[in-house]
Amino acid sequence: MIYRFLIISDEVDNFMREIQLDANATFLDFHRLIIKACGYEDNQLTSFTICERGWEKGDEITLEEMDSYTGRGNRIMADTELSEYLEDEKQHLLYTFDTLADRVFFIELAQIVHGKNLKEGKISRSIGDAPQQVLDFDEMLNRNPVSASDSSLGLDDELYGSEVDASEIDLEGFDISDDF
């Protein structure tokens, strides 16, 4: 079985990646393809979050073993196959690529192709430039200036996000009907 994923960013309007992986691939395989597809260095702590309806955060799958204080499950990418968590088209995930700034990609399992397999995952479509991999501290402060009355150190919803409204994510124009 092949999974076809669409990856978009809320930071860059014309950014989209399409990645195809076998259902038996691990989340580590998926992570490595995302890093390659975006031209990122593989030197950051990253994670996948399985989303419930409306992009509500569920279980987290991390690059390395971590204590989780979220009350949600925590698994390791290298030990977790995609098929353990993904079974329905239109299922959503978040991929946190900049942990300190809590920046994510929005991922949709766009298509499941039954009866076919892939030995290796592949980047099947690449549109636009990926957002900068990591924001430095000065950039975070410039994006969110600290005011004298702000005790949150300027780390507001603009940078760190809030609940994502699935209706805000527009996949129109991204054709996922290509044959394999």
Secondary structure, DSSP 8 states (H G I E B T S, - for coil): -EEEEEEE-SS-TT-EEEEEEETTSBHHHHHHHHHHHHT--S-S--EEEEE-GGG-EEEEEESS-----SSS-EEEGGG-BGGGT--STT-EEEEEEETTTTEEEEEEEEEEETT---SS-EEEEEES----S---HHHHHHHS---TT-TTTT--HHHH-----GGG---TT-------
